[in-house]
Amino acid sequence: QVQVVESGGGLVQPGGSLRVSCAASGSIGKIMAIRWYRQAPGKEREWVATTTTDNTTNYEDSVKARFIASIDNAKRRLHLQMNSLKPEETAVYFCDWAIYDGGKTYDYWGQGTQVTVSS
């Protein structure tokens, strides 16, 4: 069983920065990718970024050049540095670990961390 926990959310002013993190623990097989999503009130969950274990990340267009993901493979932890935040980016931020084990890939989700961008 794999447990995923997000942390680091909070309140930040527009234009400010915040770093959220996502840690996995338990019986972890081969990590295929780690994805960040966010869900604003009343909206669908949307994809933000995908990181692979070679520290390569693809970003959704609206966050490129402002968000930076980095992975610590040894600690099974992923960080998402978010800069120049906008009020419309207020959302619960989730991470999803895609892990290959026994011939299948499984997705493990955390409970999310709230990010509020407001003055």
Contacts in CASP RR format, 6 or more apart in sequence:
PFRMAT RR
TARGET T0000
AUTHOR 0000-0000-0000
METHOD contacts of the structure
MODEL  1
QVQVVESGGGLVQPGGSLRVSCAASGSIGKIMAIRWYRQAPGKEREWVAT
TTTDNTTNYEDSVKARFIASIDNAKRRLHLQMNSLKPEETAVYFCDWAIY
DGGKTYDYWGQGTQVTVSS
1 26 0 8 1.000
1 27 0 8 1.000
2 24 0 8 1.000
2 25 0 8 1.000
2 26 0 8 1.000
2 27 0 8 1.000
2 28 0 8 1.000
2 97 0 8 1.000
2 99 0 8 1.000
2 106 0 8 1.000
2 108 0 8 1.000
3 24 0 8 1.000
3 25 0 8 1.000
3 26 0 8 1.000
3 108 0 8 1.000
4 22 0 8 1.000
4 23 0 8 1.000
4 24 0 8 1.000
4 95 0 8 1.000
4 96 0 8 1.000
4 97 0 8 1.000
4 108 0 8 1.000
4 109 0 8 1.000
4 110 0 8 1.000
5 22 0 8 1.000
5 23 0 8 1.000
5 25 0 8 1.000
5 110 0 8 1.000
5 111 0 8 1.000
6 20 0 8 1.000
6 21 0 8 1.000
6 22 0 8 1.000
6 93 0 8 1.000
6 94 0 8 1.000
6 95 0 8 1.000
6 110 0 8 1.000
6 111 0 8 1.000
6 112 0 8 1.000
6 113 0 8 1.000
7 20 0 8 1.000
7 21 0 8 1.000
7 22 0 8 1.000
7 23 0 8 1.000
7 113 0 8 1.000
8 18 0 8 1.000
8 19 0 8 1.000
8 20 0 8 1.000
8 21 0 8 1.000
8 113 0 8 1.000
9 18 0 8 1.000
9 20 0 8 1.000
9 93 0 8 1.000
9 113 0 8 1.000
9 114 0 8 1.000
9 115 0 8 1.000
10 18 0 8 1.000
10 113 0 8 1.000
10 114 0 8 1.000
10 115 0 8 1.000
10 116 0 8 1.000
11 116 0 8 1.000
11 118 0 8 1.000
12 18 0 8 1.000
12 85 0 8 1.000
12 115 0 8 1.000
12 116 0 8 1.000
12 117 0 8 1.000
13 117 0 8 1.000
13 118 0 8 1.000
13 119 0 8 1.000
14 85 0 8 1.000
14 86 0 8 1.000
14 87 0 8 1.000
14 117 0 8 1.000
14 118 0 8 1.000
14 119 0 8 1.000
15 83 0 8 1.000
15 84 0 8 1.000
15 85 0 8 1.000
15 86 0 8 1.000
15 117 0 8 1.000
16 83 0 8 1.000
16 84 0 8 1.000
16 85 0 8 1.000
16 117 0 8 1.000
17 81 0 8 1.000
17 82 0 8 1.000
17 83 0 8 1.000
17 84 0 8 1.000
17 85 0 8 1.000
18 82 0 8 1.000
18 85 0 8 1.000
18 115 0 8 1.000
19 79 0 8 1.000
19 80 0 8 1.000
19 81 0 8 1.000
19 82 0 8 1.000
20 79 0 8 1.000
20 80 0 8 1.000
20 82 0 8 1.000
20 93 0 8 1.000
20 113 0 8 1.000
20 115 0 8 1.000
21 77 0 8 1.000
21 78 0 8 1.000
21 79 0 8 1.000
21 80 0 8 1.000
22 34 0 8 1.000
22 36 0 8 1.000
22 77 0 8 1.000
22 78 0 8 1.000
22 79 0 8 1.000
22 80 0 8 1.000
22 95 0 8 1.000
22 97 0 8 1.000
22 110 0 8 1.000
23 75 0 8 1.000
23 76 0 8 1.000
23 77 0 8 1.000
23 78 0 8 1.000
24 31 0 8 1.000
24 76 0 8 1.000
24 77 0 8 1.000
24 97 0 8 1.000
24 99 0 8 1.000
24 108 0 8 1.000
25 76 0 8 1.000
27 101 0 8 1.000
28 76 0 8 1.000
28 97 0 8 1.000
28 99 0 8 1.000
29 99 0 8 1.000
29 100 0 8 1.000
29 101 0 8 1.000
30 99 0 8 1.000
30 100 0 8 1.000
30 101 0 8 1.000
31 53 0 8 1.000
31 73 0 8 1.000
31 76 0 8 1.000
31 97 0 8 1.000
31 98 0 8 1.000
31 99 0 8 1.000
31 100 0 8 1.000
32 52 0 8 1.000
32 98 0 8 1.000
32 99 0 8 1.000
32 100 0 8 1.000
32 105 0 8 1.000
33 50 0 8 1.000
33 51 0 8 1.000
33 52 0 8 1.000
33 98 0 8 1.000
34 50 0 8 1.000
34 51 0 8 1.000
34 52 0 8 1.000
34 71 0 8 1.000
34 78 0 8 1.000
34 95 0 8 1.000
34 96 0 8 1.000
34 97 0 8 1.000
34 98 0 8 1.000
35 47 0 8 1.000
35 48 0 8 1.000
35 49 0 8 1.000
35 50 0 8 1.000
35 51 0 8 1.000
35 95 0 8 1.000
35 96 0 8 1.000
35 98 0 8 1.000
36 47 0 8 1.000
36 48 0 8 1.000
36 49 0 8 1.000
36 50 0 8 1.000
36 69 0 8 1.000
36 78 0 8 1.000
36 80 0 8 1.000
36 93 0 8 1.000
36 94 0 8 1.000
36 95 0 8 1.000
36 96 0 8 1.000
37 45 0 8 1.000
37 46 0 8 1.000
37 47 0 8 1.000
37 48 0 8 1.000
37 93 0 8 1.000
37 94 0 8 1.000
37 95 0 8 1.000
37 96 0 8 1.000
38 45 0 8 1.000
38 46 0 8 1.000
38 48 0 8 1.000
38 89 0 8 1.000
38 91 0 8 1.000
38 92 0 8 1.000
38 93 0 8 1.000
38 94 0 8 1.000
38 115 0 8 1.000
39 45 0 8 1.000
39 46 0 8 1.000
39 91 0 8 1.000
39 92 0 8 1.000
39 94 0 8 1.000
40 88 0 8 1.000
40 89 0 8 1.000
40 90 0 8 1.000
40 91 0 8 1.000
41 90 0 8 1.000
41 91 0 8 1.000
43 91 0 8 1.000
45 94 0 8 1.000
46 60 0 8 1.000
47 60 0 8 1.000
48 59 0 8 1.000
48 60 0 8 1.000
48 63 0 8 1.000
48 67 0 8 1.000
48 80 0 8 1.000
48 93 0 8 1.000
49 57 0 8 1.000
49 58 0 8 1.000
49 59 0 8 1.000
49 60 0 8 1.000
49 63 0 8 1.000
49 67 0 8 1.000
49 69 0 8 1.000
49 80 0 8 1.000
50 57 0 8 1.000
50 58 0 8 1.000
51 57 0 8 1.000
51 69 0 8 1.000
51 70 0 8 1.000
51 71 0 8 1.000
51 78 0 8 1.000
53 71 0 8 1.000
53 73 0 8 1.000
55 70 0 8 1.000
55 71 0 8 1.000
57 68 0 8 1.000
57 69 0 8 1.000
59 67 0 8 1.000
59 69 0 8 1.000
63 82 0 8 1.000
66 82 0 8 1.000
66 83 0 8 1.000
66 84 0 8 1.000
66 85 0 8 1.000
67 80 0 8 1.000
67 81 0 8 1.000
67 82 0 8 1.000
67 83 0 8 1.000
68 80 0 8 1.000
68 81 0 8 1.000
68 83 0 8 1.000
69 78 0 8 1.000
69 79 0 8 1.000
69 80 0 8 1.000
69 81 0 8 1.000
70 78 0 8 1.000
70 79 0 8 1.000
70 81 0 8 1.000
71 77 0 8 1.000
71 78 0 8 1.000
71 79 0 8 1.000
72 78 0 8 1.000
72 79 0 8 1.000
78 95 0 8 1.000
80 93 0 8 1.000
82 89 0 8 1.000
82 115 0 8 1.000
85 115 0 8 1.000
85 117 0 8 1.000
86 117 0 8 1.000
87 117 0 8 1.000
87 118 0 8 1.000
88 117 0 8 1.000
89 115 0 8 1.000
89 117 0 8 1.000
90 115 0 8 1.000
90 116 0 8 1.000
90 117 0 8 1.000
90 118 0 8 1.000
91 114 0 8 1.000
91 115 0 8 1.000
92 112 0 8 1.000
92 113 0 8 1.000
92 114 0 8 1.000
92 115 0 8 1.000
93 112 0 8 1.000
93 113 0 8 1.000
93 114 0 8 1.000
93 115 0 8 1.000
94 109 0 8 1.000
94 110 0 8 1.000
94 111 0 8 1.000
94 112 0 8 1.000
95 109 0 8 1.000
95 110 0 8 1.000
95 112 0 8 1.000
96 107 0 8 1.000
96 108 0 8 1.000
96 109 0 8 1.000
96 110 0 8 1.000
97 107 0 8 1.000
97 108 0 8 1.000
98 105 0 8 1.000
98 106 0 8 1.000
98 107 0 8 1.000
99 105 0 8 1.000
99 106 0 8 1.000
99 107 0 8 1.000
99 108 0 8 1.000
100 106 0 8 1.000
END
